[in-house]
Amino acid sequence: MTLKKDKKITSSYHHGDLHSSLLETATAMITEQGIDALSLRKLAERIGVSRTAAYHHFKDKNDLLSAIAAQAFASWHAQAKQIFTDNELSDREKYHAFVHYYVRFATENAAIYKLMFGSTLWKKEGEKQKSSQKLIDAAYPSFQFQVEMTQYWQQKGLLTKSQNTLRLAQVSWATLHGIAQLVIDGIYADASQIDEMCQCAVELFLSQQN
């Protein structure tokens, strides 16, 4: 699932539309050119509004980046929940679908994925946390949902019950994160190998029940 890219905007904005347009366009700019190429000034120019208008919605670049990451976490979380509650899939099929979805989401939205999990927003500067409260409120429920899914699959006998749920969730998440990062960085893996690597991960984790 690829996050929505912006469309060239030439018409005037209603005040209520500008916030979403800033987010959508900024997401596209990061995808195209990376985080360093983004600024509120360049964003305002691309959309065709004043910098003052942009600063009315985001106090600085970090605030904008946090909002972009929060939106991505919300999108990821919604799709994960949709997989988890799909009554047409067996529990094993849900696990399989989630693993493949996670890695595809990460690799198809590489720049945004790096923003979601990278030090740009999560590394503290002294005592100050760079991530906004809005980002924390979006990201932490996504982390907790991963733990809840792990616990559910343990209860269903798909994942081993001998391991602590939190640690198993962390290790399985780290595995998917590692697969995604290998593909994103082009280190000994590429997009053509995603399905096979995901299938390998599924079989390894599900086999631990025996």
N, C-alpha and C positions, 0 to 999 in steps of 0.2 A: 504494500500500500504506500503510494507516494504522496507526500503532503502536497497540498494545492499550491501551484505557482501563480505568480501575479499576472495580470493582464495589463498592458499599457493603458494608463488612465489619462484621458485628455479632457473629460467632462468635469464640471464643477462638482464639489462635494456637499452633501448635507452634513452637518456637524456629526451626527450619529454614525455616519459611514466611515469617517476618516480613521478612526482607531483601527477598525478591521482592515482597512486598506493599507495602513502603515505596516501592520503585522504581515499581511500577505506579501506586500512588495519587499519588505525587509527579508522575509524568508527566502524569496526568490533571489535577492541580491547575494545573500550568504551562500546559497546553493551554487550560484554562478561564479562568484569571485572570492568567497571565503569571508571569515569574520573581519579580518583586518581592513577589507575594502569597504566595509559598511560604516557610515556615519549618519547622524541625524540630518546633517546638511545635505549629503548626497541623496539620502532617502527623500527628503522634502523636494529636492530638485527633480528627482525621477517622477514623483507623483504630480508635481506641479503646484505645490503649496508653499507657503512661507515657512522658514525655520521656526518661527514663533508658533505656528499652528502645530508643528510636530512636537515641540517642547511642551505644548499644552497637554499632550497625552503621555509623554515619556520624559522624565526629568533629565535623563542622560542616556548614553549608549548602553551602560550596564542594565539600566531599567528596561530598555527595549529588548536586549538579549535575554533577560530573565523572562520577559513576557513571551518571547518566541519559544523558548524552551518549555515554558509552562503549557503553552498551546500544544506543543508536540507531545508532551507527557499525557495530556488529556486525550489526544487522538489515539495514542498508543493504548492507553488504559481502556478506552471505550471499545476498541477492537478486540483486546484481550478478553474483556468481559463478554463480548458477543460470541467469541469462540467458546468460552467456558459455559455459556448458557444455551448453546445450540443443541436442542433436544434431538436433532436428527443425527448427531454424532455420538458414537460410543465414547466412553472415557478415554480409551486408548487413542481413538481418532482425534479427540480434543487435544490431548498432549502432543500428538504428532503435528496437528495444525498449528498449535501455539509455537512450537519450536521453529517451524518453517516460517511462520509469520514474523517472529521476532527478528530473525536474521535478514529476511527480505526487507523489513521495515528499516533496519539499520543500514543496510548496504544501498538501498534505493534513496535514502535520505542522509547520506554520509556526513555532510557538513553539519546538518541539524543534529544528527545523532552525536557527533563529537561535542557539540555545544551542550546537549542534554547531560552528558556524562563527564565532560572534561573539566579541567582545572580553571578554565576561563570564568566559570560561574561558581564553582564549588570550593576553590582554594581560598582560604582566609587571608586577608591582608592585615597582619597584626591581630587585633581582636575583632576586626570587622568582617562580617560574613558578606561576601559579594552577592550571593543569591538573594533574591527578594523573597518576602513572605509569600507572595503569590506563587512563586516557583516552588517553594517548599511545600505549600499546600497542595500543589499539583503532583509533585514528584513523590512525596512520602506515601500517599495512598497507593501509588503504582508499586512502590517497593513492598508495601504491606500486602497488596493483592497477590504478589508473587509468593509470599509466605503462605497466604491462605490457600492458594492453589496447590502448593506443595503439600500442605497438610491434608487437603482433600484427596490428592492422589495417593498419599500414604494410607489414608483410611480405606481407600478403595483397593489397596493392594498393588497398585501400579508402581509405586516407589517404595524403597525399603523403609521399614518402620524402625530399623535399628539405629538410624541416625537422627540427631537433633534436627527438628524441622527448620529452624532458622539457618543452621549451618548448611543443610542440604539445599535450601533455597539459594543461599549465597553461592555455593559451589556450582549448582546447575546454571544459575544466572551468569556466573563468571565464565562458564564454558561457552554459552551462547555469545556472550560479549567478546570472548576471545576469537571465536569463529568469525564473527562480524568484523572485528578489527583486523584480522588477517586478510580478509577480502578487501576491506577498505584501503589498507596500506599496501596491498599487492605483495604481501610477504608469503611466498610459498603457497599461495592460494589465489584463485580468481573466481569470478561470478559463476563460471560454468561448473564449479565444484560444490556450490552451495547445497544443492539437494542431497548429494551423497554425504557431505559432512553432517548435515542436519539429521539424516537418516541414521548415520553412525552414532550420533549423540543420543538419539531416541532409543536405539537398541541397547546402548551401554547403560543408560540410566534405568530403563525399564527392566533390564536383565538383573539389576541389583536386588530385585525382590526375591530371587531364587536362592 
